[in-house]
């Protein structure tokens, strides 16, 4: 029984981490930290982290 519940928790966590509601704030945070540290924006570079690859967040 506990294995099924553990599997369910992991499945829910993976679904949440894969959702746009989680990724967009994280991508924005990564972009801000990268820009302040390196002077470049991940959005401008067309990074693989950019969800839309449209050049804007």
mmCIF file as Biopython writes it, N, C-alpha, C and O atoms, coordinates in Angstrom:
data_model
#
loop_
_atom_site.group_PDB
_atom_site.id
_atom_site.type_symbol
_atom_site.label_atom_id
_atom_site.label_alt_id
_atom_site.label_comp_id
_atom_site.label_asym_id
_atom_site.label_entity_id
_atom_site.label_seq_id
_atom_site.pdbx_PDB_ins_code
_atom_site.Cartn_x
_atom_site.Cartn_y
_atom_site.Cartn_z
_atom_site.occupancy
_atom_site.B_iso_or_equiv
_atom_site.auth_seq_id
_atom_site.auth_asym_id
_atom_site.pdbx_PDB_model_num
ATOM 1   N N  . UNK A ? 1  ? 0.821  -1.193 0.000   1.0 0.0 1  A 1 
ATOM 2   C CA . UNK A ? 1  ? 0.000  0.000  0.000   1.0 0.0 1  A 1 
ATOM 3   C C  . UNK A ? 1  ? 0.865  1.256  0.000   1.0 0.0 1  A 1 
ATOM 4   O O  . UNK A ? 1  ? 0.566  2.213  -0.714  1.0 0.0 1  A 1 
ATOM 5   N N  . UNK A ? 2  ? 1.929  1.260  0.792   1.0 0.0 2  A 1 
ATOM 6   C CA . UNK A ? 2  ? 2.761  2.466  0.861   1.0 0.0 2  A 1 
ATOM 7   C C  . UNK A ? 2  ? 3.499  2.714  -0.451  1.0 0.0 2  A 1 
ATOM 8   O O  . UNK A ? 2  ? 3.769  3.863  -0.801  1.0 0.0 2  A 1 
ATOM 9   N N  . UNK A ? 3  ? 3.828  1.644  -1.181  1.0 0.0 3  A 1 
ATOM 10  C CA . UNK A ? 3  ? 4.489  1.829  -2.475  1.0 0.0 3  A 1 
ATOM 11  C C  . UNK A ? 3  ? 3.580  2.560  -3.455  1.0 0.0 3  A 1 
ATOM 12  O O  . UNK A ? 3  ? 4.041  3.427  -4.197  1.0 0.0 3  A 1 
ATOM 13  N N  . UNK A ? 4  ? 2.311  2.224  -3.464  1.0 0.0 4  A 1 
ATOM 14  C CA . UNK A ? 4  ? 1.371  2.887  -4.368  1.0 0.0 4  A 1 
ATOM 15  C C  . UNK A ? 4  ? 1.213  4.357  -4.001  1.0 0.0 4  A 1 
ATOM 16  O O  . UNK A ? 4  ? 1.134  5.218  -4.878  1.0 0.0 4  A 1 
ATOM 17  N N  . UNK A ? 5  ? 1.168  4.640  -2.707  1.0 0.0 5  A 1 
ATOM 18  C CA . UNK A ? 5  ? 1.032  6.031  -2.278  1.0 0.0 5  A 1 
ATOM 19  C C  . UNK A ? 5  ? 2.299  6.816  -2.615  1.0 0.0 5  A 1 
ATOM 20  O O  . UNK A ? 5  ? 2.214  7.961  -3.061  1.0 0.0 5  A 1 
ATOM 21  N N  . UNK A ? 6  ? 3.461  6.220  -2.410  1.0 0.0 6  A 1 
ATOM 22  C CA . UNK A ? 6  ? 4.724  6.873  -2.744  1.0 0.0 6  A 1 
ATOM 23  C C  . UNK A ? 6  ? 4.803  7.144  -4.238  1.0 0.0 6  A 1 
ATOM 24  O O  . UNK A ? 6  ? 5.209  8.229  -4.653  1.0 0.0 6  A 1 
ATOM 25  N N  . UNK A ? 7  ? 4.419  6.169  -5.044  1.0 0.0 7  A 1 
ATOM 26  C CA . UNK A ? 7  ? 4.412  6.357  -6.497  1.0 0.0 7  A 1 
ATOM 27  C C  . UNK A ? 7  ? 3.471  7.482  -6.893  1.0 0.0 7  A 1 
ATOM 28  O O  . UNK A ? 7  ? 3.786  8.281  -7.774  1.0 0.0 7  A 1 
ATOM 29  N N  . UNK A ? 8  ? 2.320  7.543  -6.244  1.0 0.0 8  A 1 
ATOM 30  C CA . UNK A ? 8  ? 1.357  8.598  -6.550  1.0 0.0 8  A 1 
ATOM 31  C C  . UNK A ? 8  ? 1.935  9.969  -6.219  1.0 0.0 8  A 1 
ATOM 32  O O  . UNK A ? 8  ? 1.775  10.916 -6.988  1.0 0.0 8  A 1 
ATOM 33  N N  . UNK A ? 9  ? 2.614  10.075 -5.064  1.0 0.0 9  A 1 
ATOM 34  C CA . UNK A ? 9  ? 3.218  11.351 -4.660  1.0 0.0 9  A 1 
ATOM 35  C C  . UNK A ? 9  ? 4.272  11.775 -5.670  1.0 0.0 9  A 1 
ATOM 36  O O  . UNK A ? 9  ? 4.315  12.943 -6.057  1.0 0.0 9  A 1 
ATOM 37  N N  . UNK A ? 10 ? 5.120  10.857 -6.103  1.0 0.0 10 A 1 
ATOM 38  C CA . UNK A ? 10 ? 6.141  11.186 -7.101  1.0 0.0 10 A 1 
ATOM 39  C C  . UNK A ? 10 ? 5.509  11.595 -8.426  1.0 0.0 10 A 1 
ATOM 40  O O  . UNK A ? 10 ? 5.972  12.535 -9.072  1.0 0.0 10 A 1 
ATOM 41  N N  . UNK A ? 11 ? 4.466  10.901 -8.829  1.0 0.0 11 A 1 
ATOM 42  C CA . UNK A ? 11 ? 3.774  11.257 -10.073 1.0 0.0 11 A 1 
ATOM 43  C C  . UNK A ? 11 ? 3.196  12.667 -9.997  1.0 0.0 11 A 1 
ATOM 44  O O  . UNK A ? 11 ? 3.326  13.446 -10.941 1.0 0.0 11 A 1 
ATOM 45  N N  . UNK A ? 12 ? 2.563  12.992 -8.885  1.0 0.0 12 A 1 
ATOM 46  C CA . UNK A ? 12 ? 1.999  14.331 -8.713  1.0 0.0 12 A 1 
ATOM 47  C C  . UNK A ? 12 ? 3.091  15.399 -8.703  1.0 0.0 12 A 1 
ATOM 48  O O  . UNK A ? 12 ? 2.923  16.472 -9.282  1.0 0.0 12 A 1 
ATOM 49  N N  . UNK A ? 13 ? 4.205  15.100 -8.047  1.0 0.0 13 A 1 
ATOM 50  C CA . UNK A ? 13 ? 5.318  16.046 -7.992  1.0 0.0 13 A 1 
ATOM 51  C C  . UNK A ? 13 ? 5.896  16.289 -9.380  1.0 0.0 13 A 1 
ATOM 52  O O  . UNK A ? 13 ? 6.169  17.432 -9.747  1.0 0.0 13 A 1 
ATOM 53  N N  . UNK A ? 14 ? 6.084  15.232 -10.147 1.0 0.0 14 A 1 
ATOM 54  C CA . UNK A ? 14 ? 6.603  15.386 -11.509 1.0 0.0 14 A 1 
ATOM 55  C C  . UNK A ? 14 ? 5.642  16.172 -12.392 1.0 0.0 14 A 1 
ATOM 56  O O  . UNK A ? 14 ? 6.072  16.991 -13.204 1.0 0.0 14 A 1 
ATOM 57  N N  . UNK A ? 15 ? 4.357  15.929 -12.238 1.0 0.0 15 A 1 
ATOM 58  C CA . UNK A ? 15 ? 3.369  16.699 -13.011 1.0 0.0 15 A 1 
ATOM 59  C C  . UNK A ? 15 ? 3.428  18.174 -12.639 1.0 0.0 15 A 1 
ATOM 60  O O  . UNK A ? 15 ? 3.346  19.039 -13.511 1.0 0.0 15 A 1 
ATOM 61  N N  . UNK A ? 16 ? 3.568  18.464 -11.355 1.0 0.0 16 A 1 
ATOM 62  C CA . UNK A ? 16 ? 3.641  19.858 -10.914 1.0 0.0 16 A 1 
ATOM 63  C C  . UNK A ? 16 ? 4.905  20.529 -11.430 1.0 0.0 16 A 1 
ATOM 64  O O  . UNK A ? 16 ? 4.849  21.652 -11.932 1.0 0.0 16 A 1 
ATOM 65  N N  . UNK A ? 17 ? 6.040  19.856 -11.312 1.0 0.0 17 A 1 
ATOM 66  C CA . UNK A ? 17 ? 7.303  20.444 -11.756 1.0 0.0 17 A 1 
ATOM 67  C C  . UNK A ? 17 ? 7.345  20.632 -13.267 1.0 0.0 17 A 1 
ATOM 68  O O  . UNK A ? 17 ? 8.075  21.488 -13.765 1.0 0.0 17 A 1 
ATOM 69  N N  . UNK A ? 18 ? 6.577  19.847 -13.992 1.0 0.0 18 A 1 
ATOM 70  C CA . UNK A ? 18 ? 6.535  19.967 -15.443 1.0 0.0 18 A 1 
ATOM 71  C C  . UNK A ? 18 ? 5.524  20.980 -15.944 1.0 0.0 18 A 1 
ATOM 72  O O  . UNK A ? 18 ? 5.470  21.264 -17.141 1.0 0.0 18 A 1 
ATOM 73  N N  . UNK A ? 19 ? 4.721  21.529 -15.041 1.0 0.0 19 A 1 
ATOM 74  C CA . UNK A ? 19 ? 3.678  22.458 -15.472 1.0 0.0 19 A 1 
ATOM 75  C C  . UNK A ? 19 ? 4.239  23.857 -15.704 1.0 0.0 19 A 1 
ATOM 76  O O  . UNK A ? 19 ? 5.243  24.243 -15.106 1.0 0.0 19 A 1 
ATOM 77  N N  . UNK A ? 20 ? 3.587  24.598 -16.567 1.0 0.0 20 A 1 
ATOM 78  C CA . UNK A ? 20 ? 4.016  25.971 -16.873 1.0 0.0 20 A 1 
ATOM 79  C C  . UNK A ? 20 ? 3.883  26.875 -15.657 1.0 0.0 20 A 1 
ATOM 80  O O  . UNK A ? 20 ? 4.648  27.830 -15.521 1.0 0.0 20 A 1 
ATOM 81  N N  . UNK A ? 21 ? 2.934  26.600 -14.773 1.0 0.0 21 A 1 
ATOM 82  C CA . UNK A ? 21 ? 2.766  27.421 -13.574 1.0 0.0 21 A 1 
ATOM 83  C C  . UNK A ? 21 ? 3.997  27.373 -12.682 1.0 0.0 21 A 1 
ATOM 84  O O  . UNK A ? 21 ? 4.278  28.330 -11.960 1.0 0.0 21 A 1 
ATOM 85  N N  . UNK A ? 22 ? 4.732  26.271 -12.725 1.0 0.0 22 A 1 
ATOM 86  C CA . UNK A ? 22 ? 5.974  26.170 -11.963 1.0 0.0 22 A 1 
ATOM 87  C C  . UNK A ? 22 ? 7.152  26.690 -12.771 1.0 0.0 22 A 1 
ATOM 88  O O  . UNK A ? 22 ? 8.000  27.398 -12.228 1.0 0.0 22 A 1 
ATOM 89  N N  . UNK A ? 23 ? 7.227  26.358 -14.053 1.0 0.0 23 A 1 
ATOM 90  C CA . UNK A ? 23 ? 8.405  26.667 -14.858 1.0 0.0 23 A 1 
ATOM 91  C C  . UNK A ? 23 ? 8.580  28.150 -15.139 1.0 0.0 23 A 1 
ATOM 92  O O  . UNK A ? 23 ? 9.711  28.636 -15.131 1.0 0.0 23 A 1 
ATOM 93  N N  . UNK A ? 24 ? 7.513  28.880 -15.385 1.0 0.0 24 A 1 
ATOM 94  C CA . UNK A ? 24 ? 7.645  30.291 -15.746 1.0 0.0 24 A 1 
ATOM 95  C C  . UNK A ? 24 ? 8.278  31.106 -14.617 1.0 0.0 24 A 1 
ATOM 96  O O  . UNK A ? 24 ? 9.213  31.860 -14.887 1.0 0.0 24 A 1 
ATOM 97  N N  . UNK A ? 25 ? 7.818  30.995 -13.360 1.0 0.0 25 A 1 
ATOM 98  C CA . UNK A ? 25 ? 8.504  31.750 -12.299 1.0 0.0 25 A 1 
ATOM 99  C C  . UNK A ? 25 ? 9.961  31.325 -12.119 1.0 0.0 25 A 1 
ATOM 100 O O  . UNK A ? 25 ? 10.825 32.164 -11.865 1.0 0.0 25 A 1 
ATOM 101 N N  . UNK A ? 26 ? 10.233 30.031 -12.250 1.0 0.0 26 A 1 
ATOM 102 C CA . UNK A ? 26 ? 11.603 29.545 -12.102 1.0 0.0 26 A 1 
ATOM 103 C C  . UNK A ? 26 ? 12.470 30.076 -13.233 1.0 0.0 26 A 1 
ATOM 104 O O  . UNK A ? 26 ? 13.601 30.499 -12.993 1.0 0.0 26 A 1 
ATOM 105 N N  . UNK A ? 27 ? 11.963 30.063 -14.464 1.0 0.0 27 A 1 
ATOM 106 C CA . UNK A ? 27 ? 12.722 30.591 -15.591 1.0 0.0 27 A 1 
ATOM 107 C C  . UNK A ? 27 ? 12.986 32.076 -15.424 1.0 0.0 27 A 1 
ATOM 108 O O  . UNK A ? 27 ? 14.069 32.554 -15.759 1.0 0.0 27 A 1 
ATOM 109 N N  . UNK A ? 28 ? 12.016 32.806 -14.911 1.0 0.0 28 A 1 
ATOM 110 C CA . UNK A ? 28 ? 12.216 34.232 -14.658 1.0 0.0 28 A 1 
ATOM 111 C C  . UNK A ? 28 ? 13.288 34.468 -13.607 1.0 0.0 28 A 1 
ATOM 112 O O  . UNK A ? 28 ? 14.102 35.382 -13.738 1.0 0.0 28 A 1 
ATOM 113 N N  . UNK A ? 29 ? 13.290 33.647 -12.566 1.0 0.0 29 A 1 
ATOM 114 C CA . UNK A ? 29 ? 14.293 33.760 -11.514 1.0 0.0 29 A 1 
ATOM 115 C C  . UNK A ? 29 ? 15.676 33.446 -12.069 1.0 0.0 29 A 1 
ATOM 116 O O  . UNK A ? 29 ? 16.636 34.162 -11.785 1.0 0.0 29 A 1 
ATOM 117 N N  . UNK A ? 30 ? 15.785 32.379 -12.858 1.0 0.0 30 A 1 
ATOM 118 C CA . UNK A ? 30 ? 17.068 32.010 -13.460 1.0 0.0 30 A 1 
ATOM 119 C C  . UNK A ? 30 ? 17.560 33.130 -14.366 1.0 0.0 30 A 1 
ATOM 120 O O  . UNK A ? 30 ? 18.747 33.459 -14.363 1.0 0.0 30 A 1 
ATOM 121 N N  . UNK A ? 31 ? 16.656 33.714 -15.139 1.0 0.0 31 A 1 
ATOM 122 C CA . UNK A ? 31 ? 17.016 34.793 -16.054 1.0 0.0 31 A 1 
ATOM 123 C C  . UNK A ? 31 ? 17.552 35.997 -15.288 1.0 0.0 31 A 1 
ATOM 124 O O  . UNK A ? 31 ? 18.572 36.570 -15.673 1.0 0.0 31 A 1 
ATOM 125 N N  . UNK A ? 32 ? 16.884 36.383 -14.222 1.0 0.0 32 A 1 
ATOM 126 C CA . UNK A ? 32 ? 17.315 37.541 -13.435 1.0 0.0 32 A 1 
ATOM 127 C C  . UNK A ? 32 ? 18.680 37.279 -12.810 1.0 0.0 32 A 1 
ATOM 128 O O  . UNK A ? 32 ? 19.551 38.147 -12.840 1.0 0.0 32 A 1 
ATOM 129 N N  . UNK A ? 33 ? 18.871 36.097 -12.249 1.0 0.0 33 A 1 
ATOM 130 C CA . UNK A ? 33 ? 20.154 35.772 -11.621 1.0 0.0 33 A 1 
ATOM 131 C C  . UNK A ? 33 ? 21.269 35.728 -12.660 1.0 0.0 33 A 1 
ATOM 132 O O  . UNK A ? 33 ? 22.371 36.210 -12.399 1.0 0.0 33 A 1 
ATOM 133 N N  . UNK A ? 34 ? 21.005 35.164 -13.819 1.0 0.0 34 A 1 
ATOM 134 C CA . UNK A ? 34 ? 22.006 35.081 -14.878 1.0 0.0 34 A 1 
ATOM 135 C C  . UNK A ? 34 ? 22.363 36.466 -15.392 1.0 0.0 34 A 1 
ATOM 136 O O  . UNK A ? 34 ? 23.534 36.772 -15.619 1.0 0.0 34 A 1 
ATOM 137 N N  . UNK A ? 35 ? 21.349 37.298 -15.573 1.0 0.0 35 A 1 
ATOM 138 C CA . UNK A ? 35 ? 21.570 38.647 -16.093 1.0 0.0 35 A 1 
ATOM 139 C C  . UNK A ? 35 ? 22.391 39.474 -15.112 1.0 0.0 35 A 1 
ATOM 140 O O  . UNK A ? 35 ? 23.281 40.219 -15.522 1.0 0.0 35 A 1 
ATOM 141 N N  . UNK A ? 36 ? 22.099 39.349 -13.826 1.0 0.0 36 A 1 
ATOM 142 C CA . UNK A ? 36 ? 22.830 40.147 -12.844 1.0 0.0 36 A 1 
ATOM 143 C C  . UNK A ? 36 ? 24.261 39.646 -12.674 1.0 0.0 36 A 1 
ATOM 144 O O  . UNK A ? 36 ? 25.160 40.431 -12.371 1.0 0.0 36 A 1 
ATOM 145 N N  . UNK A ? 37 ? 24.478 38.351 -12.864 1.0 0.0 37 A 1 
ATOM 146 C CA . UNK A ? 37 ? 25.812 37.787 -12.669 1.0 0.0 37 A 1 
ATOM 147 C C  . UNK A ? 37 ? 26.670 37.891 -13.925 1.0 0.0 37 A 1 
ATOM 148 O O  . UNK A ? 37 ? 27.861 38.189 -13.839 1.0 0.0 37 A 1 
ATOM 149 N N  . UNK A ? 38 ? 26.069 37.647 -15.096 1.0 0.0 38 A 1 
ATOM 150 C CA . UNK A ? 38 ? 26.839 37.576 -16.335 1.0 0.0 38 A 1 
ATOM 151 C C  . UNK A ? 38 ? 26.526 38.695 -17.316 1.0 0.0 38 A 1 
ATOM 152 O O  . UNK A ? 38 ? 27.206 38.830 -18.334 1.0 0.0 38 A 1 
ATOM 153 N N  . UNK A ? 39 ? 25.521 39.488 -17.033 1.0 0.0 39 A 1 
ATOM 154 C CA . UNK A ? 39 ? 25.170 40.582 -17.923 1.0 0.0 39 A 1 
ATOM 155 C C  . UNK A ? 39 ? 24.443 40.155 -19.179 1.0 0.0 39 A 1 
ATOM 156 O O  . UNK A ? 39 ? 24.318 40.939 -20.119 1.0 0.0 39 A 1 
ATOM 157 N N  . UNK A ? 40 ? 23.955 38.902 -19.210 1.0 0.0 40 A 1 
ATOM 158 C CA . UNK A ? 40 ? 23.191 38.432 -20.366 1.0 0.0 40 A 1 
ATOM 159 C C  . UNK A ? 40 ? 21.853 37.890 -19.900 1.0 0.0 40 A 1 
ATOM 160 O O  . UNK A ? 40 ? 21.705 37.459 -18.756 1.0 0.0 40 A 1 
ATOM 161 N N  . UNK A ? 41 ? 20.905 37.916 -20.780 1.0 0.0 41 A 1 
ATOM 162 C CA . UNK A ? 41 ? 19.585 37.388 -20.481 1.0 0.0 41 A 1 
ATOM 163 C C  . UNK A ? 41 ? 19.407 36.057 -21.194 1.0 0.0 41 A 1 
ATOM 164 O O  . UNK A ? 41 ? 19.701 35.945 -22.384 1.0 0.0 41 A 1 
ATOM 165 N N  . UNK A ? 42 ? 18.926 35.046 -20.471 1.0 0.0 42 A 1 
ATOM 166 C CA . UNK A ? 42 ? 18.674 33.758 -21.111 1.0 0.0 42 A 1 
ATOM 167 C C  . UNK A ? 42 ? 17.589 33.867 -22.160 1.0 0.0 42 A 1 
ATOM 168 O O  . UNK A ? 42 ? 17.611 33.138 -23.152 1.0 0.0 42 A 1 
ATOM 169 N N  . UNK A ? 43 ? 16.625 34.781 -21.956 1.0 0.0 43 A 1 
ATOM 170 C CA . UNK A ? 43 ? 15.552 34.949 -22.931 1.0 0.0 43 A 1 
ATOM 171 C C  . UNK A ? 43 ? 16.111 35.487 -24.236 1.0 0.0 43 A 1 
ATOM 172 O O  . UNK A ? 43 ? 15.685 35.070 -25.313 1.0 0.0 43 A 1 
ATOM 173 N N  . UNK A ? 44 ? 17.066 36.416 -24.148 1.0 0.0 44 A 1 
ATOM 174 C CA . UNK A ? 44 ? 17.647 37.000 -25.357 1.0 0.0 44 A 1 
ATOM 175 C C  . UNK A ? 44 ? 18.503 35.994 -26.099 1.0 0.0 44 A 1 
ATOM 176 O O  . UNK A ? 44 ? 18.607 36.055 -27.324 1.0 0.0 44 A 1 
ATOM 177 N N  . UNK A ? 45 ? 19.116 35.074 -25.380 1.0 0.0 45 A 1 
ATOM 178 C CA . UNK A ? 45 ? 20.006 34.106 -25.991 1.0 0.0 45 A 1 
ATOM 179 C C  . UNK A ? 45 ? 19.257 32.916 -26.593 1.0 0.0 45 A 1 
ATOM 180 O O  . UNK A ? 45 ? 19.881 32.067 -27.230 1.0 0.0 45 A 1 
ATOM 181 N N  . UNK A ? 46 ? 17.949 32.833 -26.410 1.0 0.0 46 A 1 
ATOM 182 C CA . UNK A ? 46 ? 17.198 31.686 -26.929 1.0 0.0 46 A 1 
ATOM 183 C C  . UNK A ? 46 ? 17.581 30.404 -26.225 1.0 0.0 46 A 1 
ATOM 184 O O  . UNK A ? 46 ? 17.720 29.356 -26.856 1.0 0.0 46 A 1 
ATOM 185 N N  . UNK A ? 47 ? 17.748 30.486 -24.940 1.0 0.0 47 A 1 
ATOM 186 C CA . UNK A ? 47 ? 18.188 29.361 -24.143 1.0 0.0 47 A 1 
ATOM 187 C C  . UNK A ? 47 ? 17.211 28.194 -24.212 1.0 0.0 47 A 1 
ATOM 188 O O  . UNK A ? 47 ? 16.027 28.367 -24.504 1.0 0.0 47 A 1 
ATOM 189 N N  . UNK A ? 48 ? 17.728 27.015 -23.941 1.0 0.0 48 A 1 
ATOM 190 C CA . UNK A ? 48 ? 16.860 25.835 -23.880 1.0 0.0 48 A 1 
ATOM 191 C C  . UNK A ? 48 ? 15.870 25.945 -22.729 1.0 0.0 48 A 1 
ATOM 192 O O  . UNK A ? 48 ? 14.880 25.213 -22.699 1.0 0.0 48 A 1 
ATOM 193 N N  . UNK A ? 49 ? 16.119 26.852 -21.775 1.0 0.0 49 A 1 
ATOM 194 C CA . UNK A ? 49 ? 15.216 27.028 -20.656 1.0 0.0 49 A 1 
ATOM 195 C C  . UNK A ? 49 ? 14.025 27.895 -21.016 1.0 0.0 49 A 1 
ATOM 196 O O  . UNK A ? 49 ? 13.052 27.954 -20.264 1.0 0.0 49 A 1 
ATOM 197 N N  . UNK A ? 50 ? 14.086 28.557 -22.141 1.0 0.0 50 A 1 
ATOM 198 C CA . UNK A ? 50 ? 12.994 29.413 -22.579 1.0 0.0 50 A 1 
ATOM 199 C C  . UNK A ? 50 ? 11.851 28.529 -23.063 1.0 0.0 50 A 1 
ATOM 200 O O  . UNK A ? 50 ? 12.008 27.768 -24.018 1.0 0.0 50 A 1 
ATOM 201 N N  . UNK A ? 51 ? 10.720 28.629 -22.413 1.0 0.0 51 A 1 
ATOM 202 C CA . UNK A ? 51 ? 9.585  27.762 -22.726 1.0 0.0 51 A 1 
ATOM 203 C C  . UNK A ? 51 ? 9.047  28.032 -24.123 1.0 0.0 51 A 1 
ATOM 204 O O  . UNK A ? 51 ? 8.709  27.095 -24.847 1.0 0.0 51 A 1 
ATOM 205 N N  . UNK A ? 52 ? 8.964  29.294 -24.509 1.0 0.0 52 A 1 
ATOM 206 C CA . UNK A ? 52 ? 8.348  29.642 -25.787 1.0 0.0 52 A 1 
ATOM 207 C C  . UNK A ? 52 ? 9.350  29.857 -26.906 1.0 0.0 52 A 1 
ATOM 208 O O  . UNK A ? 52 ? 8.983  29.772 -28.078 1.0 0.0 52 A 1 
ATOM 209 N N  . UNK A ? 53 ? 10.612 30.134 -26.577 1.0 0.0 53 A 1 
ATOM 210 C CA . UNK A ? 53 ? 11.649 30.468 -27.553 1.0 0.0 53 A 1 
ATOM 211 C C  . UNK A ? 53 ? 11.230 31.620 -28.453 1.0 0.0 53 A 1 
ATOM 212 O O  . UNK A ? 53 ? 11.666 31.695 -29.602 1.0 0.0 53 A 1 
ATOM 213 N N  . UNK A ? 54 ? 10.397 32.512 -27.952 1.0 0.0 54 A 1 
ATOM 214 C CA . UNK A ? 54 ? 9.934  33.637 -28.756 1.0 0.0 54 A 1 
ATOM 215 C C  . UNK A ? 54 ? 10.754 34.893 -28.504 1.0 0.0 54 A 1 
ATOM 216 O O  . UNK A ? 54 ? 10.549 35.911 -29.164 1.0 0.0 54 A 1 
ATOM 217 N N  . UNK A ? 55 ? 11.679 34.830 -27.557 1.0 0.0 55 A 1 
ATOM 218 C CA . UNK A ? 55 ? 12.504 35.978 -27.257 1.0 0.0 55 A 1 
ATOM 219 C C  . UNK A ? 55 ? 11.960 36.836 -26.134 1.0 0.0 55 A 1 
ATOM 220 O O  . UNK A ? 55 ? 12.633 37.764 -25.685 1.0 0.0 55 A 1 
ATOM 221 N N  . UNK A ? 56 ? 10.755 36.545 -25.673 1.0 0.0 56 A 1 
ATOM 222 C CA . UNK A ? 56 ? 10.183 37.284 -24.550 1.0 0.0 56 A 1 
ATOM 223 C C  . UNK A ? 56 ? 9.666  36.302 -23.524 1.0 0.0 56 A 1 
ATOM 224 O O  . UNK A ? 56 ? 9.247  35.199 -23.876 1.0 0.0 56 A 1 
ATOM 225 N N  . UNK A ? 57 ? 9.689  36.684 -22.266 1.0 0.0 57 A 1 
ATOM 226 C CA . UNK A ? 57 ? 9.188  35.768 -21.227 1.0 0.0 57 A 1 
ATOM 227 C C  . UNK A ? 57 ? 7.691  35.582 -21.288 1.0 0.0 57 A 1 
ATOM 228 O O  . UNK A ? 57 ? 7.128  34.843 -20.481 1.0 0.0 57 A 1 
#
